[in-house]
Amino acid sequence: MGRLTMVFKATMNVLSKILVLADSGYRGIQSKHSNSKFPIQAQDAKSMNEEERKAYNKEISKERFEIEHIIGRTKVFSIASERYRNRRKNFGLRYNLICGIVNYQKTA
């Protein structure tokens, strides 16, 4: 079990009120988090026609595109895109500093 999965399970009560917009790679969260939305794949769309499915997926992608751009900006720094090989206790501080830099660049 990954570290992010453990954190997710530990904070389940707080997170149950938050809407999760995720891509298809995180479908496993849907069984644990009822307030989540995913793109509907063609084989899963039994009750929708093709146009409804595409419209639903387009609405989700419109909401997620800005998040994906921010994730891409943080991956410019190697801490977010490669294995972190330094002390674990420093990871949170360093990652928060990088997120602050990305937010500052976005607003400036």
Backbone atoms as SQL, in Angstrom:
CREATE TABLE atoms (id INTEGER PRIMARY KEY, chain TEXT, resi INTEGER, resn TEXT, atom TEXT, x REAL, y REAL, z REAL);
INSERT INTO atoms VALUES
  (1, 'A', 1, 'MET', 'N', 0.839, -1.166, 0.000),
  (2, 'A', 1, 'MET', 'CA', 0.000, 0.000, 0.000),
  (3, 'A', 1, 'MET', 'C', 0.888, 1.233, 0.000),
  (4, 'A', 2, 'GLY', 'N', 0.599, 2.150, -0.907),
  (5, 'A', 2, 'GLY', 'CA', 1.403, 3.349, -1.036),
  (6, 'A', 2, 'GLY', 'C', 1.140, 4.351, 0.073),
  (7, 'A', 3, 'ARG', 'N', 2.065, 5.259, 0.223),
  (8, 'A', 3, 'ARG', 'CA', 1.970, 6.267, 1.272),
  (9, 'A', 3, 'ARG', 'C', 0.763, 7.186, 1.053),
  (10, 'A', 4, 'LEU', 'N', 0.497, 7.547, -0.192),
  (11, 'A', 4, 'LEU', 'CA', -0.656, 8.403, -0.470),
  (12, 'A', 4, 'LEU', 'C', -1.968, 7.695, -0.144),
  (13, 'A', 5, 'THR', 'N', -2.035, 6.404, -0.379),
  (14, 'A', 5, 'THR', 'CA', -3.233, 5.648, -0.044),
  (15, 'A', 5, 'THR', 'C', -3.449, 5.628, 1.462),
  (16, 'A', 6, 'MET', 'N', -2.368, 5.485, 2.223),
  (17, 'A', 6, 'MET', 'CA', -2.475, 5.487, 3.681),
  (18, 'A', 6, 'MET', 'C', -2.958, 6.844, 4.189),
  (19, 'A', 7, 'VAL', 'N', -2.433, 7.923, 3.634),
  (20, 'A', 7, 'VAL', 'CA', -2.866, 9.263, 4.031),
  (21, 'A', 7, 'VAL', 'C', -4.329, 9.462, 3.671),
  (22, 'A', 8, 'PHE', 'N', -4.723, 8.987, 2.500),
  (23, 'A', 8, 'PHE', 'CA', -6.107, 9.114, 2.053),
  (24, 'A', 8, 'PHE', 'C', -7.046, 8.396, 3.015),
  (25, 'A', 9, 'LYS', 'N', -6.701, 7.180, 3.409),
  (26, 'A', 9, 'LYS', 'CA', -7.551, 6.425, 4.323),
  (27, 'A', 9, 'LYS', 'C', -7.607, 7.066, 5.710),
  (28, 'A', 10, 'ALA', 'N', -6.496, 7.652, 6.158),
  (29, 'A', 10, 'ALA', 'CA', -6.459, 8.276, 7.482),
  (30, 'A', 10, 'ALA', 'C', -7.309, 9.535, 7.539),
  (31, 'A', 11, 'THR', 'N', -7.472, 10.232, 6.434),
  (32, 'A', 11, 'THR', 'CA', -8.230, 11.482, 6.414),
  (33, 'A', 11, 'THR', 'C', -9.582, 11.317, 5.727),
  (34, 'A', 12, 'MET', 'N', -10.107, 10.115, 5.707),
  (35, 'A', 12, 'MET', 'CA', -11.345, 9.814, 4.992),
  (36, 'A', 12, 'MET', 'C', -12.528, 10.635, 5.493),
  (37, 'A', 13, 'ASN', 'N', -12.661, 10.841, 6.811),
  (38, 'A', 13, 'ASN', 'CA', -13.812, 11.576, 7.343),
  (39, 'A', 13, 'ASN', 'C', -13.827, 13.016, 6.856),
  (40, 'A', 14, 'VAL', 'N', -12.684, 13.657, 6.810),
  (41, 'A', 14, 'VAL', 'CA', -12.604, 15.039, 6.360),
  (42, 'A', 14, 'VAL', 'C', -12.815, 15.119, 4.854),
  (43, 'A', 15, 'LEU', 'N', -12.261, 14.177, 4.128),
  (44, 'A', 15, 'LEU', 'CA', -12.305, 14.229, 2.668),
  (45, 'A', 15, 'LEU', 'C', -13.640, 13.804, 2.077),
  (46, 'A', 16, 'SER', 'N', -14.529, 13.213, 2.872),
  (47, 'A', 16, 'SER', 'CA', -15.785, 12.715, 2.309),
  (48, 'A', 16, 'SER', 'C', -16.672, 13.854, 1.796),
  (49, 'A', 17, 'LYS', 'N', -16.446, 15.068, 2.261),
  (50, 'A', 17, 'LYS', 'CA', -17.249, 16.214, 1.825),
  (51, 'A', 17, 'LYS', 'C', -16.664, 16.906, 0.595),
  (52, 'A', 18, 'ILE', 'N', -15.475, 16.536, 0.180),
  (53, 'A', 18, 'ILE', 'CA', -14.783, 17.188, -0.925),
  (54, 'A', 18, 'ILE', 'C', -15.044, 16.432, -2.220),
  (55, 'A', 19, 'LEU', 'N', -15.315, 17.160, -3.287),
  (56, 'A', 19, 'LEU', 'CA', -15.486, 16.549, -4.594),
  (57, 'A', 19, 'LEU', 'C', -14.123, 16.246, -5.193),
  (58, 'A', 20, 'VAL', 'N', -13.926, 15.016, -5.621),
  (59, 'A', 20, 'VAL', 'CA', -12.673, 14.597, -6.226),
  (60, 'A', 20, 'VAL', 'C', -12.888, 14.474, -7.734),
  (61, 'A', 21, 'LEU', 'N', -12.127, 15.238, -8.502),
  (62, 'A', 21, 'LEU', 'CA', -12.130, 15.120, -9.958),
  (63, 'A', 21, 'LEU', 'C', -10.817, 14.461, -10.344),
  (64, 'A', 22, 'ALA', 'N', -10.869, 13.239, -10.811),
  (65, 'A', 22, 'ALA', 'CA', -9.651, 12.497, -11.088),
  (66, 'A', 22, 'ALA', 'C', -9.711, 11.910, -12.486),
  (67, 'A', 23, 'ASP', 'N', -8.541, 11.514, -12.974),
  (68, 'A', 23, 'ASP', 'CA', -8.526, 10.842, -14.257),
  (69, 'A', 23, 'ASP', 'C', -8.737, 9.341, -14.049),
  (70, 'A', 24, 'SER', 'N', -8.764, 8.600, -15.124),
  (71, 'A', 24, 'SER', 'CA', -9.118, 7.183, -15.058),
  (72, 'A', 24, 'SER', 'C', -8.129, 6.335, -14.268),
  (73, 'A', 25, 'GLY', 'N', -6.932, 6.823, -14.050),
  (74, 'A', 25, 'GLY', 'CA', -5.939, 6.066, -13.308),
  (75, 'A', 25, 'GLY', 'C', -6.256, 5.925, -11.832),
  (76, 'A', 26, 'TYR', 'N', -7.169, 6.741, -11.313),
  (77, 'A', 26, 'TYR', 'CA', -7.505, 6.720, -9.894),
  (78, 'A', 26, 'TYR', 'C', -8.899, 6.159, -9.637),
  (79, 'A', 27, 'ARG', 'N', -9.364, 5.249, -10.455),
  (80, 'A', 27, 'ARG', 'CA', -10.698, 4.677, -10.306),
  (81, 'A', 27, 'ARG', 'C', -10.868, 3.919, -8.992),
  (82, 'A', 28, 'GLY', 'N', -9.799, 3.441, -8.389),
  (83, 'A', 28, 'GLY', 'CA', -9.893, 2.708, -7.128),
  (84, 'A', 28, 'GLY', 'C', -10.392, 3.561, -5.984),
  (85, 'A', 29, 'ILE', 'N', -10.211, 4.860, -6.069),
  (86, 'A', 29, 'ILE', 'CA', -10.681, 5.761, -5.018),
  (87, 'A', 29, 'ILE', 'C', -12.202, 5.803, -4.994),
  (88, 'A', 30, 'GLN', 'N', -12.831, 5.531, -6.122),
  (89, 'A', 30, 'GLN', 'CA', -14.276, 5.635, -6.229),
  (90, 'A', 30, 'GLN', 'C', -14.992, 4.692, -5.258),
  (91, 'A', 31, 'SER', 'N', -14.409, 3.547, -4.959),
  (92, 'A', 31, 'SER', 'CA', -15.039, 2.628, -4.017),
  (93, 'A', 31, 'SER', 'C', -14.912, 3.123, -2.576),
  (94, 'A', 32, 'LYS', 'N', -13.914, 3.943, -2.289),
  (95, 'A', 32, 'LYS', 'CA', -13.686, 4.447, -0.943),
  (96, 'A', 32, 'LYS', 'C', -14.212, 5.868, -0.744),
  (97, 'A', 33, 'HIS', 'N', -14.375, 6.609, -1.834),
  (98, 'A', 33, 'HIS', 'CA', -14.811, 8.007, -1.763),
  (99, 'A', 33, 'HIS', 'C', -16.010, 8.178, -2.675),
  (100, 'A', 34, 'SER', 'N', -17.187, 8.309, -2.087),
  (101, 'A', 34, 'SER', 'CA', -18.407, 8.339, -2.896),
  (102, 'A', 34, 'SER', 'C', -18.583, 9.641, -3.667),
  (103, 'A', 35, 'ASN', 'N', -17.954, 10.713, -3.228),
  (104, 'A', 35, 'ASN', 'CA', -18.102, 12.011, -3.873),
  (105, 'A', 35, 'ASN', 'C', -16.955, 12.245, -4.855),
  (106, 'A', 36, 'SER', 'N', -16.875, 11.402, -5.867),
  (107, 'A', 36, 'SER', 'CA', -15.801, 11.509, -6.855),
  (108, 'A', 36, 'SER', 'C', -16.364, 11.372, -8.260),
  (109, 'A', 37, 'LYS', 'N', -15.698, 12.035, -9.206),
  (110, 'A', 37, 'LYS', 'CA', -16.099, 11.976, -10.611),
  (111, 'A', 37, 'LYS', 'C', -14.907, 11.561, -11.455),
  (112, 'A', 38, 'PHE', 'N', -15.180, 10.725, -12.433),
  (113, 'A', 38, 'PHE', 'CA', -14.172, 10.230, -13.359),
  (114, 'A', 38, 'PHE', 'C', -14.719, 10.299, -14.765),
  (115, 'A', 39, 'PRO', 'N', -13.845, 10.381, -15.755),
  (116, 'A', 39, 'PRO', 'CA', -14.324, 10.260, -17.129),
  (117, 'A', 39, 'PRO', 'C', -14.927, 8.878, -17.343),
  (118, 'A', 40, 'ILE', 'N', -16.002, 8.820, -18.067),
  (119, 'A', 40, 'ILE', 'CA', -16.667, 7.548, -18.328),
  (120, 'A', 40, 'ILE', 'C', -16.082, 6.953, -19.595),
  (121, 'A', 41, 'GLN', 'N', -15.599, 5.744, -19.488),
  (122, 'A', 41, 'GLN', 'CA', -15.037, 5.066, -20.649),
  (123, 'A', 41, 'GLN', 'C', -16.158, 4.429, -21.452),
  (124, 'A', 42, 'ALA', 'N', -15.896, 4.142, -22.703),
  (125, 'A', 42, 'ALA', 'CA', -16.926, 3.638, -23.612),
  (126, 'A', 42, 'ALA', 'C', -17.540, 2.332, -23.117),
  (127, 'A', 43, 'GLN', 'N', -16.733, 1.430, -22.571),
  (128, 'A', 43, 'GLN', 'CA', -17.276, 0.146, -22.129),
  (129, 'A', 43, 'GLN', 'C', -18.094, 0.280, -20.841),
  (130, 'A', 44, 'ASP', 'N', -17.944, 1.383, -20.088),
  (131, 'A', 44, 'ASP', 'CA', -18.701, 1.599, -18.858),
  (132, 'A', 44, 'ASP', 'C', -20.000, 2.359, -19.093),
  (133, 'A', 45, 'ALA', 'N', -20.180, 2.934, -20.247),
  (134, 'A', 45, 'ALA', 'CA', -21.338, 3.787, -20.541),
  (135, 'A', 45, 'ALA', 'C', -22.485, 2.949, -21.090),
  (136, 'A', 46, 'LYS', 'N', -23.132, 2.194, -20.215),
  (137, 'A', 46, 'LYS', 'CA', -24.252, 1.351, -20.653),
  (138, 'A', 46, 'LYS', 'C', -25.546, 2.145, -20.745),
  (139, 'A', 47, 'SER', 'N', -25.717, 3.137, -19.850),
  (140, 'A', 47, 'SER', 'CA', -26.967, 3.887, -19.824),
  (141, 'A', 47, 'SER', 'C', -26.885, 5.209, -20.595),
  (142, 'A', 48, 'MET', 'N', -25.723, 5.519, -21.184),
  (143, 'A', 48, 'MET', 'CA', -25.552, 6.783, -21.916),
  (144, 'A', 48, 'MET', 'C', -25.299, 6.502, -23.387),
  (145, 'A', 49, 'ASN', 'N', -25.713, 7.441, -24.206),
  (146, 'A', 49, 'ASN', 'CA', -25.301, 7.339, -25.599),
  (147, 'A', 49, 'ASN', 'C', -23.958, 8.042, -25.771),
  (148, 'A', 50, 'GLU', 'N', -23.410, 7.987, -26.942),
  (149, 'A', 50, 'GLU', 'CA', -22.063, 8.511, -27.202),
  (150, 'A', 50, 'GLU', 'C', -21.967, 10.016, -26.975),
  (151, 'A', 51, 'GLU', 'N', -22.983, 10.760, -27.388),
  (152, 'A', 51, 'GLU', 'CA', -22.943, 12.212, -27.230),
  (153, 'A', 51, 'GLU', 'C', -22.999, 12.616, -25.765),
  (154, 'A', 52, 'GLU', 'N', -23.839, 11.942, -24.964),
  (155, 'A', 52, 'GLU', 'CA', -23.931, 12.255, -23.535),
  (156, 'A', 52, 'GLU', 'C', -22.621, 11.950, -22.817),
  (157, 'A', 53, 'ARG', 'N', -22.014, 10.828, -23.173),
  (158, 'A', 53, 'ARG', 'CA', -20.745, 10.439, -22.555),
  (159, 'A', 53, 'ARG', 'C', -19.653, 11.458, -22.882),
  (160, 'A', 54, 'LYS', 'N', -19.581, 11.871, -24.133),
  (161, 'A', 54, 'LYS', 'CA', -18.567, 12.850, -24.530),
  (162, 'A', 54, 'LYS', 'C', -18.805, 14.193, -23.859),
  (163, 'A', 55, 'ALA', 'N', -20.052, 14.604, -23.722),
  (164, 'A', 55, 'ALA', 'CA', -20.355, 15.874, -23.052),
  (165, 'A', 55, 'ALA', 'C', -19.973, 15.803, -21.573),
  (166, 'A', 56, 'TYR', 'N', -20.262, 14.685, -20.919),
  (167, 'A', 56, 'TYR', 'CA', -19.901, 14.508, -19.509),
  (168, 'A', 56, 'TYR', 'C', -18.387, 14.557, -19.331),
  (169, 'A', 57, 'ASN', 'N', -17.662, 13.831, -20.168),
  (170, 'A', 57, 'ASN', 'CA', -16.201, 13.808, -20.087),
  (171, 'A', 57, 'ASN', 'C', -15.603, 15.186, -20.391),
  (172, 'A', 58, 'LYS', 'N', -16.223, 15.926, -21.290),
  (173, 'A', 58, 'LYS', 'CA', -15.727, 17.259, -21.627),
  (174, 'A', 58, 'LYS', 'C', -15.897, 18.211, -20.444),
  (175, 'A', 59, 'GLU', 'N', -17.014, 18.097, -19.718),
  (176, 'A', 59, 'GLU', 'CA', -17.228, 18.932, -18.535),
  (177, 'A', 59, 'GLU', 'C', -16.185, 18.651, -17.457),
  (178, 'A', 60, 'ILE', 'N', -15.867, 17.389, -17.244),
  (179, 'A', 60, 'ILE', 'CA', -14.848, 17.032, -16.257),
  (180, 'A', 60, 'ILE', 'C', -13.486, 17.553, -16.687),
  (181, 'A', 61, 'SER', 'N', -13.144, 17.414, -17.955),
  (182, 'A', 61, 'SER', 'CA', -11.834, 17.872, -18.415),
  (183, 'A', 61, 'SER', 'C', -11.730, 19.398, -18.369),
  (184, 'A', 62, 'LYS', 'N', -12.830, 20.113, -18.547),
  (185, 'A', 62, 'LYS', 'CA', -12.806, 21.571, -18.422),
  (186, 'A', 62, 'LYS', 'C', -12.464, 21.989, -16.995),
  (187, 'A', 63, 'GLU', 'N', -12.947, 21.224, -16.023),
  (188, 'A', 63, 'GLU', 'CA', -12.665, 21.545, -14.639),
  (189, 'A', 63, 'GLU', 'C', -11.252, 21.123, -14.228),
  (190, 'A', 64, 'ARG', 'N', -10.695, 20.113, -14.877),
  (191, 'A', 64, 'ARG', 'CA', -9.393, 19.569, -14.476),
  (192, 'A', 64, 'ARG', 'C', -8.197, 20.190, -15.189),
  (193, 'A', 65, 'PHE', 'N', -8.387, 20.906, -16.277),
  (194, 'A', 65, 'PHE', 'CA', -7.240, 21.333, -17.076),
  (195, 'A', 65, 'PHE', 'C', -6.318, 22.267, -16.307),
  (196, 'A', 66, 'GLU', 'N', -6.880, 23.150, -15.502),
  (197, 'A', 66, 'GLU', 'CA', -6.040, 24.075, -14.743),
  (198, 'A', 66, 'GLU', 'C', -5.223, 23.325, -13.683),
  (199, 'A', 67, 'ILE', 'N', -5.822, 22.342, -13.071),
  (200, 'A', 67, 'ILE', 'CA', -5.101, 21.517, -12.089),
  (201, 'A', 67, 'ILE', 'C', -3.942, 20.800, -12.756),
  (202, 'A', 68, 'GLU', 'N', -4.168, 20.254, -13.922),
  (203, 'A', 68, 'GLU', 'CA', -3.108, 19.545, -14.642),
  (204, 'A', 68, 'GLU', 'C', -1.964, 20.488, -15.015),
  (205, 'A', 69, 'HIS', 'N', -2.278, 21.725, -15.358),
  (206, 'A', 69, 'HIS', 'CA', -1.226, 22.689, -15.683),
  (207, 'A', 69, 'HIS', 'C', -0.384, 23.014, -14.454),
  (208, 'A', 70, 'ILE', 'N', -1.025, 23.137, -13.300),
  (209, 'A', 70, 'ILE', 'CA', -0.283, 23.418, -12.066),
  (210, 'A', 70, 'ILE', 'C', 0.611, 22.238, -11.694),
  (211, 'A', 71, 'ILE', 'N', 0.098, 21.036, -11.842),
  (212, 'A', 71, 'ILE', 'CA', 0.922, 19.846, -11.578),
  (213, 'A', 71, 'ILE', 'C', 2.131, 19.835, -12.517),
  (214, 'A', 72, 'GLY', 'N', 1.933, 20.197, -13.766),
  (215, 'A', 72, 'GLY', 'CA', 3.039, 20.267, -14.718),
  (216, 'A', 72, 'GLY', 'C', 4.085, 21.295, -14.330),
  (217, 'A', 73, 'ARG', 'N', 3.611, 22.440, -13.792),
  (218, 'A', 73, 'ARG', 'CA', 4.563, 23.465, -13.351),
  (219, 'A', 73, 'ARG', 'C', 5.393, 22.997, -12.165),
  (220, 'A', 74, 'THR', 'N', 4.804, 22.220, -11.252),
  (221, 'A', 74, 'THR', 'CA', 5.579, 21.720, -10.113),
  (222, 'A', 74, 'THR', 'C', 6.566, 20.649, -10.542),
  (223, 'A', 75, 'LYS', 'N', 6.267, 19.928, -11.623),
  (224, 'A', 75, 'LYS', 'CA', 7.178, 18.879, -12.072),
  (225, 'A', 75, 'LYS', 'C', 8.419, 19.412, -12.766),
  (226, 'A', 76, 'VAL', 'N', 8.466, 20.733, -13.005),
  (227, 'A', 76, 'VAL', 'CA', 9.692, 21.342, -13.512),
  (228, 'A', 76, 'VAL', 'C', 10.805, 21.133, -12.485),
  (229, 'A', 77, 'PHE', 'N', 10.422, 21.179, -11.217),
  (230, 'A', 77, 'PHE', 'CA', 11.370, 20.920, -10.130),
  (231, 'A', 77, 'PHE', 'C', 11.476, 19.411, -9.955),
  (232, 'A', 78, 'SER', 'N', 12.685, 18.906, -9.800),
  (233, 'A', 78, 'SER', 'CA', 12.881, 17.457, -9.782),
  (234, 'A', 78, 'SER', 'C', 12.296, 16.781, -8.554),
  (235, 'A', 79, 'ILE', 'N', 11.984, 17.520, -7.496),
  (236, 'A', 79, 'ILE', 'CA', 11.425, 16.912, -6.296),
  (237, 'A', 79, 'ILE', 'C', 10.063, 16.278, -6.591),
  (238, 'A', 80, 'ALA', 'N', 9.328, 16.821, -7.541),
  (239, 'A', 80, 'ALA', 'CA', 7.998, 16.321, -7.846),
  (240, 'A', 80, 'ALA', 'C', 7.992, 15.293, -8.968),
  (241, 'A', 81, 'SER', 'N', 9.037, 15.208, -9.738),
  (242, 'A', 81, 'SER', 'CA', 9.014, 14.313, -10.890),
  (243, 'A', 81, 'SER', 'C', 9.947, 13.117, -10.758),
  (244, 'A', 82, 'GLU', 'N', 10.809, 13.121, -9.766),
  (245, 'A', 82, 'GLU', 'CA', 11.748, 12.014, -9.577),
  (246, 'A', 82, 'GLU', 'C', 11.651, 11.488, -8.155),
  (247, 'A', 83, 'ARG', 'N', 12.373, 10.428, -7.886),
  (248, 'A', 83, 'ARG', 'CA', 12.404, 9.871, -6.538),
  (249, 'A', 83, 'ARG', 'C', 13.117, 10.840, -5.607),
  (250, 'A', 84, 'TYR', 'N', 12.507, 11.070, -4.434),
  (251, 'A', 84, 'TYR', 'CA', 13.098, 11.975, -3.448),
  (252, 'A', 84, 'TYR', 'C', 14.094, 11.179, -2.615),
  (253, 'A', 85, 'ARG', 'N', 15.356, 11.567, -2.618),
  (254, 'A', 85, 'ARG', 'CA', 16.416, 10.794, -1.981),
  (255, 'A', 85, 'ARG', 'C', 17.021, 11.467, -0.749),
  (256, 'A', 86, 'ASN', 'N', 16.404, 12.529, -0.274),
  (257, 'A', 86, 'ASN', 'CA', 16.911, 13.209, 0.915),
  (258, 'A', 86, 'ASN', 'C', 16.095, 12.800, 2.136),
  (259, 'A', 87, 'ARG', 'N', 16.292, 13.492, 3.240),
  (260, 'A', 87, 'ARG', 'CA', 15.583, 13.148, 4.467),
  (261, 'A', 87, 'ARG', 'C', 14.096, 13.378, 4.315),
  (262, 'A', 88, 'ARG', 'N', 13.330, 12.430, 4.800),
  (263, 'A', 88, 'ARG', 'CA', 11.883, 12.472, 4.650),
  (264, 'A', 88, 'ARG', 'C', 11.272, 13.671, 5.375),
  (265, 'A', 89, 'LYS', 'N', 11.828, 14.041, 6.516),
  (266, 'A', 89, 'LYS', 'CA', 11.237, 15.144, 7.279),
  (267, 'A', 89, 'LYS', 'C', 11.366, 16.479, 6.554),
  (268, 'A', 90, 'ASN', 'N', 12.278, 16.606, 5.604),
  (269, 'A', 90, 'ASN', 'CA', 12.448, 17.847, 4.844),
  (270, 'A', 90, 'ASN', 'C', 11.572, 17.911, 3.602),
  (271, 'A', 91, 'PHE', 'N', 10.956, 16.802, 3.232),
  (272, 'A', 91, 'PHE', 'CA', 10.184, 16.750, 1.993),
  (273, 'A', 91, 'PHE', 'C', 9.014, 17.732, 2.010),
  (274, 'A', 92, 'GLY', 'N', 8.237, 17.727, 3.088),
  (275, 'A', 92, 'GLY', 'CA', 7.061, 18.593, 3.164),
  (276, 'A', 92, 'GLY', 'C', 7.411, 20.061, 3.048),
  (277, 'A', 93, 'LEU', 'N', 8.444, 20.472, 3.757),
  (278, 'A', 93, 'LEU', 'CA', 8.872, 21.873, 3.709),
  (279, 'A', 93, 'LEU', 'C', 9.318, 22.251, 2.303),
  (280, 'A', 94, 'ARG', 'N', 10.123, 21.417, 1.700),
  (281, 'A', 94, 'ARG', 'CA', 10.638, 21.729, 0.358),
  (282, 'A', 94, 'ARG', 'C', 9.519, 21.745, -0.680),
  (283, 'A', 95, 'TYR', 'N', 8.611, 20.785, -0.588),
  (284, 'A', 95, 'TYR', 'CA', 7.516, 20.741, -1.552),
  (285, 'A', 95, 'TYR', 'C', 6.594, 21.940, -1.378),
  (286, 'A', 96, 'ASN', 'N', 6.349, 22.339, -0.134),
  (287, 'A', 96, 'ASN', 'CA', 5.537, 23.536, 0.105),
  (288, 'A', 96, 'ASN', 'C', 6.205, 24.787, -0.449),
  (289, 'A', 97, 'LEU', 'N', 7.525, 24.870, -0.353),
  (290, 'A', 97, 'LEU', 'CA', 8.242, 26.012, -0.934),
  (291, 'A', 97, 'LEU', 'C', 8.096, 26.035, -2.449),
  (292, 'A', 98, 'ILE', 'N', 8.184, 24.876, -3.064),
  (293, 'A', 98, 'ILE', 'CA', 8.027, 24.795, -4.520),
  (294, 'A', 98, 'ILE', 'C', 6.607, 25.197, -4.919),
  (295, 'A', 99, 'CYS', 'N', 5.617, 24.722, -4.179),
  (296, 'A', 99, 'CYS', 'CA', 4.237, 25.103, -4.481),
  (297, 'A', 99, 'CYS', 'C', 4.039, 26.600, -4.297),
  (298, 'A', 100, 'GLY', 'N', 4.708, 27.193, -3.304),
  (299, 'A', 100, 'GLY', 'CA', 4.639, 28.644, -3.126),
  (300, 'A', 100, 'GLY', 'C', 5.239, 29.385, -4.303),
  (301, 'A', 101, 'ILE', 'N', 6.350, 28.879, -4.812),
  (302, 'A', 101, 'ILE', 'CA', 6.984, 29.491, -5.987),
  (303, 'A', 101, 'ILE', 'C', 6.057, 29.410, -7.193),
  (304, 'A', 102, 'VAL', 'N', 5.447, 28.243, -7.398),
  (305, 'A', 102, 'VAL', 'CA', 4.537, 28.058, -8.535),
  (306, 'A', 102, 'VAL', 'C', 3.331, 28.984, -8.402),
  (307, 'A', 103, 'ASN', 'N', 2.768, 29.094, -7.192),
  (308, 'A', 103, 'ASN', 'CA', 1.632, 29.999, -6.988),
  (309, 'A', 103, 'ASN', 'C', 2.020, 31.445, -7.197),
  (310, 'A', 104, 'TYR', 'N', 3.226, 31.824, -6.763),
  (311, 'A', 104, 'TYR', 'CA', 3.695, 33.195, -6.953),
  (312, 'A', 104, 'TYR', 'C', 3.867, 33.504, -8.444),
  (313, 'A', 105, 'GLN', 'N', 4.426, 32.550, -9.188),
  (314, 'A', 105, 'GLN', 'CA', 4.606, 32.762, -10.623),
  (315, 'A', 105, 'GLN', 'C', 3.267, 32.879, -11.329),
  (316, 'A', 106, 'LYS', 'N', 2.270, 32.133, -10.863),
  (317, 'A', 106, 'LYS', 'CA', 0.958, 32.169, -11.480),
  (318, 'A', 106, 'LYS', 'C', 0.277, 33.521, -11.262),
  (319, 'A', 107, 'THR', 'N', 0.433, 34.090, -10.066),
  (320, 'A', 107, 'THR', 'CA', -0.226, 35.356, -9.761),
  (321, 'A', 107, 'THR', 'C', 0.554, 36.557, -10.277),
  (322, 'A', 108, 'ALA', 'N', 1.862, 36.393, -10.459),
  (323, 'A', 108, 'ALA', 'CA', 2.684, 37.537, -10.885),
  (324, 'A', 108, 'ALA', 'C', 2.569, 37.799, -12.364);
